[in-house]
Amino acid sequence: MVESIATTSILGLRPVYGNHYCKNVSNKRKPSNLCRLTFTKFSGREVSLSAAFPRLRLDRPRMLWLKAQAMELTKETYSYGEREQIQRDFMYGLGAGLDQRLGLWPPENKADNPALGNPLLRQERLGCGWLGAIFEWEGVLIEDNPDLEKQAWLALSQEEGKSSPPAFMLRRIEGMKNEQAISEVLCWSRDPVQVKRLASRKEDIYQSLQGGIYRFRPGSKEFVNVLIQYKVPMALVSTRPRKYIETAIRAIGIEGVFTVIVTAEDVYRGKPDPEMFVYAAQLLQFIPERAIVFGNSNQTVEAAHDARMKCVAVASKHPVYELGAADLIVRRLDELSVIDIKNLAAVESDEFKSGELELEMEAEEEDHRPPVGVDDSFW
């Protein structure tokens, strides 16, 4: 109990205990039956006293008052530490356009808000307005030919006089940014200017091989239309440059569908780093537990789980048995229903629960049992 009160000194509160003399209006000393603790040192969750603390006895009313004060102060300390922890955890990957002041991130949970007075708005929030969908582009929404990516890397290596990357290295750089793959995996250069030039050239080779032809995967357009009907906010993430993504979006006629678009210029690292997905969730203003990632590779599943998001894997490039780590596996997006994605986002996180801290404080009871004697004649 003393330890619980002493920890509140970090909030500027000084605990009291025992007897204390103070002066009244007539400048006379009178006991107030309260005294301040001896000097204490707070380190982490432990409290050390500078001097031996005497064992004091208090009557029951005063003990109950002291216990009530300890509980209130400990609750305040706990809530302060929890806010600080949440603030540290979610400042990762914040964009320059977001306000980083205390209290604005993470946003409040949009689900089950009883303070909503408008019944229609409350019904929308209890429907699908409290979850967000984050889509990858190639292999999830549109058709993708994985061989084109490998051919682009091989063509760039021949053009620059570099050794051709082996197959295992090409599999490793899947989903990475071009700059990240060139400098960290292929190790072709570490000069920022040279790395940027090689990355731009590789993307030009890929776009020339791709031919600017885009078409939806079977079932993808229907699923997107369902999410639009239920007003689910959607984000698009890709490691391609923004100009190519915007050109592709206009080509298939889905302008204005995505609330947020995250491209290679917006992040520093690609998969399996979760930076893209974390940044997209922040722009959507959803906590990670309320965001669902739709991808087609194990790198996507790993990045989504590292960001504490659920992942739906589309078996377009890999067989179903290789994507077992995903939360749901489908061959086409139209196999999913709104109930499926609501169930994925329905898991509550203990970190964001607002339950009160439960404390158990019991008064010390002295042992009044008589001492047990031993008869020496027994031996």
CORMO-V699127 format. One record per pair of residues at least 6 apart in sequence whose ideal C-beta (glycine too) atoms are under 8 Angstrom apart, sorted by sequence separation. I is the first residue (numbers start at 1). GAP is how many residues later the second one is. If there is no record, write none. Layout:
# CORMO-V699127
{{I | GAP} {I | GAP}}
This chain:
# CORMO-V699127
{{9 | 6} {23 | 6} {24 | 6} {41 | 6} {94 | 6} {99 | 6} {116 | 6} {135 | 6} {138 | 6} {156 | 6} {157 | 6} {158 | 6} {182 | 6} {183 | 6} {189 | 6} {249 | 6} {264 | 6} {269 | 6} {270 | 6} {281 | 6} {295 | 6} {304 | 6} {305 | 6} {323 | 6} {330 | 6} {8 | 7} {22 | 7} {23 | 7} {40 | 7} {41 | 7} {98 | 7} {139 | 7} {157 | 7} {173 | 7} {182 | 7} {183 | 7} {188 | 7} {227 | 7} {238 | 7} {268 | 7} {281 | 7} {284 | 7} {293 | 7} {304 | 7} {21 | 8} {22 | 8} {40 | 8} {58 | 8} {157 | 8} {165 | 8} {173 | 8} {249 | 8} {267 | 8} {315 | 8} {328 | 8} {6 | 9} {21 | 9} {40 | 9} {41 | 9} {91 | 9} {113 | 9} {116 | 9} {176 | 9} {189 | 9} {236 | 9} {249 | 9} {267 | 9} {281 | 9} {295 | 9} {320 | 9} {5 | 10} {21 | 10} {22 | 10} {39 | 10} {40 | 10} {154 | 10} {188 | 10} {224 | 10} {266 | 10} {278 | 10} {281 | 10} {293 | 10} {301 | 10} {313 | 10} {20 | 11} {21 | 11} {38 | 11} {39 | 11} {94 | 11} {154 | 11} {280 | 11} {293 | 11} {300 | 11} {320 | 11} {5 | 12} {19 | 12} {20 | 12} {37 | 12} {38 | 12} {39 | 12} {113 | 12} {153 | 12} {173 | 12} {183 | 12} {249 | 12} {267 | 12} {301 | 12} {328 | 12} {2 | 13} {19 | 13} {20 | 13} {38 | 13} {112 | 13} {172 | 13} {173 | 13} {182 | 13} {236 | 13} {266 | 13} {300 | 13} {313 | 13} {19 | 14} {20 | 14} {91 | 14} {111 | 14} {112 | 14} {262 | 14} {277 | 14} {293 | 14} {312 | 14} {315 | 14} {2 | 15} {18 | 15} {19 | 15} {20 | 15} {38 | 15} {87 | 15} {90 | 15} {110 | 15} {111 | 15} {246 | 15} {311 | 15} {312 | 15} {313 | 15} {315 | 15} {316 | 15} {18 | 16} {19 | 16} {20 | 16} {37 | 16} {90 | 16} {169 | 16} {179 | 16} {182 | 16} {245 | 16} {277 | 16} {291 | 16} {293 | 16} {295 | 16} {297 | 16} {311 | 16} {312 | 16} {313 | 16} {314 | 16} {315 | 16} {328 | 16} {17 | 17} {18 | 17} {153 | 17} {169 | 17} {179 | 17} {182 | 17} {262 | 17} {292 | 17} {293 | 17} {294 | 17} {295 | 17} {296 | 17} {310 | 17} {311 | 17} {312 | 17} {313 | 17} {314 | 17} {327 | 17} {16 | 18} {17 | 18} {87 | 18} {112 | 18} {245 | 18} {262 | 18} {291 | 18} {292 | 18} {293 | 18} {294 | 18} {295 | 18} {296 | 18} {310 | 18} {312 | 18} {314 | 18} {16 | 19} {17 | 19} {83 | 19} {110 | 19} {111 | 19} {242 | 19} {288 | 19} {289 | 19} {291 | 19} {292 | 19} {293 | 19} {295 | 19} {296 | 19} {314 | 19} {16 | 20} {17 | 20} {86 | 20} {110 | 20} {111 | 20} {150 | 20} {153 | 20} {178 | 20} {179 | 20} {182 | 20} {260 | 20} {288 | 20} {289 | 20} {292 | 20} {294 | 20} {296 | 20} {297 | 20} {298 | 20} {305 | 20} {15 | 21} {16 | 21} {109 | 21} {149 | 21} {165 | 21} {178 | 21} {242 | 21} {262 | 21} {288 | 21} {296 | 21} {297 | 21} {14 | 22} {15 | 22} {177 | 22} {178 | 22} {236 | 22} {241 | 22} {242 | 22} {296 | 22} {301 | 22} {234 | 23} {235 | 23} {240 | 23} {241 | 23} {242 | 23} {260 | 23} {302 | 23} {162 | 24} {178 | 24} {234 | 24} {235 | 24} {236 | 24} {237 | 24} {238 | 24} {239 | 24} {240 | 24} {241 | 24} {242 | 24} {259 | 24} {260 | 24} {298 | 24} {301 | 24} {312 | 24} {149 | 25} {178 | 25} {234 | 25} {235 | 25} {236 | 25} {237 | 25} {238 | 25} {239 | 25} {259 | 25} {298 | 25} {301 | 25} {162 | 26} {233 | 26} {234 | 26} {235 | 26} {236 | 26} {237 | 26} {238 | 26} {271 | 26} {277 | 26} {281 | 26} {233 | 27} {235 | 27} {272 | 27} {276 | 27} {277 | 27} {298 | 27} {160 | 28} {271 | 28} {281 | 28} {33 | 29} {228 | 29} {271 | 29} {274 | 29} {278 | 29} {312 | 29} {224 | 30} {272 | 30} {273 | 30} {274 | 30} {277 | 30} {6 | 31} {9 | 31} {239 | 31} {271 | 31} {272 | 31} {5 | 32} {10 | 32} {239 | 32} {271 | 32} {274 | 32} {277 | 32} {312 | 32} {9 | 33} {224 | 33} {273 | 33} {274 | 33} {6 | 34} {214 | 34} {272 | 34} {310 | 34} {2 | 35} {7 | 35} {212 | 35} {274 | 35} {310 | 35} {6 | 36} {216 | 36} {203 | 37} {207 | 37} {214 | 37} {215 | 37} {239 | 37} {310 | 37} {7 | 38} {18 | 38} {160 | 38} {203 | 38} {214 | 38} {17 | 39} {212 | 39} {237 | 39} {294 | 39} {7 | 40} {237 | 40} {6 | 41} {203 | 41} {308 | 41} {156 | 42} {159 | 42} {3 | 43} {237 | 43} {3 | 44} {2 | 45} {156 | 45} {235 | 45} {156 | 46} {159 | 46} {235 | 46} {235 | 48} {17 | 49} {153 | 49} {156 | 49} {235 | 49} {292 | 49} {152 | 50} {155 | 50} {2 | 51} {152 | 51} {233 | 51} {292 | 52} {152 | 53} {233 | 53} {292 | 53} {152 | 54} {291 | 54} {290 | 55} {289 | 56} {149 | 57} {152 | 57} {15 | 58} {148 | 58} {151 | 58} {289 | 58} {289 | 59} {13 | 60} {289 | 60} {5 | 61} {148 | 61} {178 | 61} {11 | 62} {148 | 62} {177 | 62} {287 | 62} {176 | 63} {289 | 63} {5 | 64} {175 | 64} {1 | 65} {5 | 65} {8 | 65} {11 | 65} {145 | 65} {287 | 65} {1 | 66} {4 | 66} {7 | 66} {8 | 66} {11 | 66} {4 | 67} {7 | 67} {10 | 67} {5 | 68} {8 | 68} {1 | 69} {4 | 69} {5 | 69} {8 | 69} {11 | 69} {4 | 70} {7 | 70} {143 | 71} {142 | 72} {143 | 72} {142 | 73} {143 | 73} {142 | 74} {143 | 74} {141 | 75} {142 | 75} {141 | 76} {140 | 77} {139 | 78} {142 | 78} {141 | 79} {140 | 80} {141 | 83} {178 | 86} {177 | 87} {180 | 89} {177 | 90} {180 | 90} {177 | 91} {177 | 92} {176 | 93} {177 | 93} {133 | 94} {176 | 94} {141 | 95} {175 | 95} {176 | 95} {175 | 96} {174 | 97} {175 | 97} {217 | 97} {128 | 99} {133 | 99} {135 | 99} {137 | 99} {217 | 99} {132 | 100} {133 | 100} {134 | 100} {135 | 100} {136 | 100} {137 | 100} {138 | 100} {131 | 101} {132 | 101} {133 | 101} {134 | 101} {135 | 101} {136 | 101} {137 | 101} {128 | 102} {129 | 102} {132 | 102} {133 | 102} {134 | 102} {135 | 102} {136 | 102} {127 | 103} {128 | 103} {129 | 103} {132 | 103} {134 | 103} {137 | 103} {127 | 104} {128 | 104} {142 | 106} {124 | 107} {137 | 108} {230 | 108} {224 | 109} {232 | 109} {142 | 110} {223 | 110} {137 | 111} {222 | 111} {223 | 111} {227 | 111} {220 | 112} {222 | 112} {226 | 112} {219 | 113} {220 | 113} {223 | 113} {218 | 114} {219 | 114} {220 | 114} {217 | 115} {219 | 115} {217 | 116} {218 | 116} {219 | 116} {175 | 122} {135 | 123} {174 | 123} {175 | 124} {174 | 125} {175 | 125} {134 | 143} {134 | 146} {134 | 147} {132 | 149} {134 | 150} {132 | 152} {144 | 152} {132 | 154} {140 | 154} {131 | 155} {140 | 155} {140 | 156} {134 | 157} {136 | 157} {139 | 157} {132 | 158} {133 | 158} {134 | 158} {136 | 158} {139 | 158} {131 | 159} {132 | 159} {133 | 159} {134 | 159} {135 | 159} {136 | 159} {130 | 160} {131 | 160} {132 | 160} {134 | 160} {136 | 160} {131 | 161} {133 | 161} {136 | 164} {95 | 171} {146 | 171} {144 | 172} {144 | 173} {93 | 174} {140 | 174} {134 | 175} {139 | 175} {110 | 176} {140 | 176} {105 | 177} {139 | 177} {107 | 178} {109 | 178} {139 | 178} {107 | 179} {111 | 179} {107 | 180} {110 | 180} {106 | 181} {109 | 181} {93 | 182} {95 | 184} {98 | 184} {93 | 185} {98 | 185} {92 | 186} {93 | 186} {95 | 187} {94 | 188} {95 | 188} {93 | 189} {140 | 193} {133 | 208} {128 | 210} {131 | 210} {131 | 211} {128 | 213} {128 | 214} {131 | 214} {130 | 215} {109 | 243} {106 | 246} {89 | 262} {86 | 265} {85 | 266} {86 | 266} {78 | 279} {75 | 281} {75 | 282} {74 | 283} {74 | 285} {71 | 288} {71 | 290} {70 | 291} {67 | 294} {67 | 296} {63 | 300} {4 | 355} {4 | 357} {1 | 360}}
